[in-house]
């Protein structure tokens, strides 16, 4: 059973942000998930990170889509 892009995006978020995004309308969740998918596909730095840790690359892309600072 595969997860859709919204589920995958929510999984990539930390619990606090996952809860906040889950509270948004489905259309907004889909828009964010689509942006997340584009970020994963377009950023070459994430490609390298994806080879080392796919979940870390997904989490980094999720932070970028939400405009969060990465420490």
C-alpha positions as a Markdown table, in Angstrom:
| # | Residue | x | y | z |
|---|---|---|---|---|
| 1 | Unk | 0.0 | 0.0 | 0.0 |
| 2 | Unk | 1.6 | 3.3 | -1.1 |
| 3 | Unk | 1.0 | 6.6 | 0.6 |
| 4 | Unk | -0.2 | 9.6 | -1.4 |
| 5 | Unk | 2.0 | 12.8 | -1.6 |
| 6 | Unk | 0.1 | 14.5 | 1.3 |
| 7 | Unk | 0.6 | 11.5 | 3.6 |
| 8 | Unk | 4.3 | 11.3 | 2.6 |
| 9 | Unk | 4.7 | 15.1 | 3.2 |
| 10 | Unk | 3.0 | 14.9 | 6.6 |
| 11 | Unk | 5.3 | 12.0 | 7.6 |
| 12 | Unk | 8.3 | 14.1 | 6.7 |
| 13 | Unk | 7.3 | 16.8 | 9.1 |
| 14 | Unk | 8.1 | 17.0 | 12.8 |
| 15 | Unk | 5.1 | 16.3 | 15.0 |
| 16 | Unk | 4.4 | 19.9 | 15.8 |
| 17 | Unk | 4.3 | 21.0 | 12.2 |
| 18 | Unk | 2.5 | 17.8 | 11.1 |
| 19 | Unk | -0.3 | 18.7 | 13.5 |
| 20 | Unk | -0.5 | 22.3 | 12.2 |
| 21 | Unk | -0.5 | 21.2 | 8.5 |
| 22 | Unk | -3.1 | 18.5 | 9.2 |
| 23 | Unk | -5.4 | 21.2 | 10.5 |
| 24 | Unk | -5.3 | 23.0 | 7.2 |
| 25 | Unk | -7.9 | 22.4 | 4.4 |
| 26 | Unk | -7.1 | 19.5 | 2.2 |
| 27 | Unk | -6.5 | 21.8 | -0.8 |
| 28 | Unk | -3.8 | 23.6 | 1.2 |
| 29 | Unk | -2.2 | 20.3 | 2.3 |
| 30 | Unk | -2.1 | 19.2 | -1.4 |
| 31 | Unk | -0.5 | 22.5 | -2.4 |
| 32 | Unk | 2.2 | 22.1 | 0.2 |
| 33 | Unk | 2.7 | 18.5 | -0.7 |
| 34 | Unk | 3.0 | 19.4 | -4.4 |
| 35 | Unk | 5.6 | 22.1 | -3.5 |
| 36 | Unk | 7.4 | 19.5 | -1.4 |
| 37 | Unk | 7.5 | 17.0 | -4.3 |
| 38 | Unk | 8.9 | 19.8 | -6.6 |
| 39 | Unk | 11.6 | 20.7 | -4.0 |
| 40 | Unk | 12.7 | 17.1 | -3.7 |
| 41 | Unk | 12.8 | 16.7 | -7.5 |
| 42 | Unk | 14.5 | 20.0 | -8.3 |
| 43 | Unk | 17.2 | 20.5 | -5.6 |
| 44 | Unk | 20.5 | 18.8 | -6.4 |
| 45 | Unk | 21.7 | 19.2 | -2.8 |
| 46 | Unk | 18.8 | 17.1 | -1.7 |
| 47 | Unk | 19.6 | 14.5 | -4.3 |
| 48 | Unk | 23.0 | 14.0 | -2.6 |
| 49 | Unk | 21.4 | 13.9 | 0.9 |
| 50 | Unk | 18.7 | 11.5 | -0.5 |
| 51 | Unk | 21.5 | 9.0 | -1.4 |
| 52 | Unk | 22.7 | 9.1 | 2.2 |
| 53 | Unk | 19.4 | 9.4 | 4.1 |
| 54 | Unk | 16.1 | 9.6 | 2.1 |
| 55 | Unk | 14.2 | 10.5 | 5.3 |
| 56 | Unk | 16.6 | 13.4 | 6.1 |
| 57 | Unk | 16.2 | 14.7 | 2.5 |
| 58 | Unk | 12.4 | 14.5 | 2.8 |
| 59 | Unk | 12.5 | 16.3 | 6.2 |
| 60 | Unk | 14.8 | 19.0 | 4.8 |
| 61 | Unk | 12.5 | 19.6 | 1.8 |
| 62 | Unk | 9.5 | 19.8 | 4.1 |
| 63 | Unk | 11.2 | 22.4 | 6.3 |
| 64 | Unk | 12.0 | 24.5 | 3.2 |
| 65 | Unk | 8.5 | 24.3 | 1.9 |
| 66 | Unk | 7.2 | 25.6 | 5.2 |
| 67 | Unk | 9.8 | 28.3 | 5.3 |
| 68 | Unk | 11.4 | 27.0 | 8.5 |
| 69 | Unk | 15.0 | 27.8 | 9.5 |
| 70 | Unk | 17.3 | 24.8 | 9.4 |
| 71 | Unk | 19.8 | 24.8 | 12.2 |
